[in-house]
Amino acid sequence: MTRNAIRLWLIRQIKIGIVVPLKKRRGIYCFADHPPHVWVIANILYRPSYISLETALSYYGILPESIYTITSVSTKTSRSFKAMGKEFLFQKIKKEAFCGYQTLSIDNNTVLIADKEKALADYLYFVHLGKKSLNDRLRWEKVNIRKVLGYLKKFQRPALTQWSKHVISRNH
């Protein structure tokens, strides 16, 4: 099949609703009747990235609320995308802090997700920057505080570490 034939086939499949574009510019598509899990989509939409912040905190039960935007961190510029009726938000962190994630298998796909302490460290970083508000319902008892502080040091911002120690002592 030629490249042009594939393109025409794809256009037809999209028109009749069999195939859905996830990211038009990069040519990322899925079948409408069997879309991948939203976390799989998040990991594919913007690379490198891993699920973190409110999405991971909710998954681990540290944030007791339902989260509708799929939040991730990346070493690339902050961006947001809409796909499959969901919003995907990617927040930029420095390369030195891009760590502390693990793999999770969802529907035979591998997803990268922050461990619970790294998700909290990422979250505190953005609260400290003023880009997020500190949620007063965080369940601090579910995390290893020493591990959170270790991850915070990766951001190489002494003021963040000091501020976080104060926030943690107030809430833990």
C-alpha positions as CSV (number, residue, x, y, z in Angstrom):
1,M,0.0,0.0,0.0
2,T,1.4,3.4,-0.9
3,R,1.5,6.3,1.6
4,N,-1.2,8.1,-0.4
5,A,-3.5,5.0,-0.3
6,I,-3.0,4.7,3.5
7,R,-3.9,8.4,3.9
8,L,-7.0,8.1,1.8
9,W,-8.1,4.9,3.7
10,L,-7.5,6.7,7.0
11,I,-9.5,9.8,5.9
12,R,-12.4,7.4,5.0
13,Q,-12.2,5.6,8.3
14,I,-12.3,8.9,10.2
15,K,-15.3,10.1,8.2
16,I,-17.4,7.0,9.0
17,G,-16.3,7.0,12.6
18,I,-14.2,3.8,12.8
19,V,-11.0,5.7,13.5
20,V,-10.6,8.7,15.8
21,P,-7.6,11.1,15.7
22,L,-5.9,11.6,19.0
23,K,-3.3,14.1,17.8
24,K,-3.7,15.2,14.2
25,R,-0.2,16.7,13.6
26,R,1.6,13.6,14.8
27,G,-0.7,11.1,13.2
28,I,-1.8,9.4,16.3
29,Y,-5.1,7.5,16.0
30,C,-7.2,4.8,17.6
31,F,-10.2,2.7,16.8
32,A,-13.4,4.4,18.1
33,D,-14.9,1.1,19.4
34,H,-11.8,0.2,21.4
35,P,-9.9,3.3,22.5
36,P,-6.9,2.8,24.9
37,H,-7.1,3.8,28.5
38,V,-6.8,7.6,29.0
39,W,-3.5,7.2,30.8
40,V,-2.1,5.3,27.8
41,I,-3.3,8.2,25.6
42,A,-1.6,10.7,27.9
43,N,1.8,8.8,27.7
44,I,1.5,8.7,23.9
45,L,0.3,12.3,23.3
46,Y,3.4,14.0,24.8
47,R,6.7,12.3,25.3
48,P,8.6,12.1,27.5
49,S,6.0,12.3,30.2
50,Y,4.5,10.4,33.1
51,I,1.2,10.6,35.0
52,S,1.6,12.7,38.1
53,L,0.1,15.6,40.1
54,E,-3.6,15.4,40.8
55,T,-4.3,12.3,38.7
56,A,-1.6,10.2,40.4
57,L,-2.5,11.7,43.9
58,S,-6.1,10.7,43.3
59,Y,-5.1,7.2,42.1
60,Y,-3.1,6.6,45.3
61,G,-5.9,8.0,47.5
62,I,-3.8,10.9,48.7
63,L,-6.2,13.4,47.1
64,P,-9.8,12.2,47.9
65,E,-11.4,13.9,45.0
66,S,-12.3,12.7,41.5
67,I,-10.0,14.2,38.9
68,Y,-11.3,14.9,35.4
69,T,-8.2,16.4,33.7
70,I,-5.4,13.9,33.1
71,T,-2.3,15.5,34.6
72,S,1.2,14.6,33.7
73,V,4.7,16.1,33.9
74,S,7.2,16.4,31.1
75,T,10.6,17.9,30.4
76,K,9.1,19.7,27.4
77,T,7.1,22.9,27.3
78,S,3.8,22.9,29.3
79,R,0.9,22.0,27.0
80,S,-2.7,20.8,27.0
81,F,-4.6,18.7,24.6
82,K,-8.1,17.5,24.1
83,A,-8.7,14.0,22.9
84,M,-11.5,11.4,23.3
85,G,-13.6,14.0,25.2
86,K,-10.9,14.4,27.9
87,E,-8.4,17.2,28.7
88,F,-4.8,16.3,29.1
89,L,-2.5,18.7,30.9
90,F,1.3,18.4,30.8
91,Q,3.4,20.6,33.1
92,K,7.1,21.2,32.5
93,I,9.7,20.1,35.1
94,K,13.5,20.3,34.8
95,K,15.3,17.2,33.5
96,E,17.0,16.6,36.9
97,A,13.6,16.2,38.6
98,F,12.2,13.9,35.9
99,C,12.5,10.7,37.9
100,G,10.5,8.7,40.5
101,Y,8.1,7.1,38.1
102,Q,7.3,3.4,37.6
103,T,5.5,1.3,35.0
104,L,1.9,0.1,35.4
105,S,0.2,-2.3,33.1
106,I,-3.3,-1.2,32.0
107,D,-5.1,-3.4,29.3
108,N,-1.8,-4.9,28.2
109,N,-0.2,-1.4,27.8
110,T,2.6,0.0,29.8
111,V,1.9,3.3,31.5
112,L,4.4,5.5,33.2
113,I,3.2,7.0,36.5
114,A,4.9,8.8,39.4
115,D,5.2,6.9,42.6
116,K,3.0,8.5,45.3
117,E,5.8,10.5,46.9
118,K,7.1,11.8,43.6
119,A,3.5,12.8,42.6
120,L,3.3,14.8,45.8
121,A,6.7,16.4,45.3
122,D,5.7,17.4,41.8
123,Y,2.4,18.8,43.1
124,L,4.2,20.8,45.9
125,Y,6.6,22.2,43.3
126,F,3.8,23.7,41.3
127,V,2.0,24.9,44.4
128,H,5.2,26.7,45.4
129,L,5.5,28.3,42.0
130,G,1.9,29.6,42.4
131,K,0.6,27.5,39.5
132,K,-1.6,25.4,41.7
133,S,-3.4,25.8,45.0
134,L,-2.6,23.6,48.0
135,N,-5.5,21.2,48.6
136,D,-6.2,21.1,52.3
137,R,-7.6,17.6,52.0
138,L,-4.4,15.9,51.1
139,R,-3.9,12.6,53.1
140,W,-0.3,13.2,54.2
141,E,-0.3,10.0,56.3
142,K,-0.3,7.9,53.1
143,V,3.2,9.0,52.0
144,N,6.8,8.6,53.3
145,I,7.7,12.2,54.1
146,R,11.4,11.6,53.9
147,K,11.0,10.2,50.4
148,V,9.0,13.3,49.4
149,L,11.7,15.6,50.7
150,G,14.3,13.6,48.8
151,Y,12.4,14.1,45.6
152,L,12.0,17.8,46.3
153,K,15.8,18.2,46.4
154,K,15.9,17.1,42.8
155,F,14.3,20.4,41.8
156,Q,17.4,22.1,43.1
157,R,15.4,24.9,44.8
158,P,16.3,25.3,48.5
159,A,13.3,27.7,49.0
160,L,11.0,24.9,47.8
161,T,12.4,22.4,50.2
162,Q,12.2,24.8,53.2
163,W,8.7,25.9,52.3
164,S,7.6,22.2,51.8
165,K,9.0,21.3,55.3
166,H,6.9,24.1,56.8
167,V,3.8,22.9,54.9
168,I,4.4,19.3,55.8
169,S,4.9,20.1,59.5
170,R,1.7,22.1,59.5
171,N,-0.3,19.3,58.0
172,H,1.3,16.0,59.0
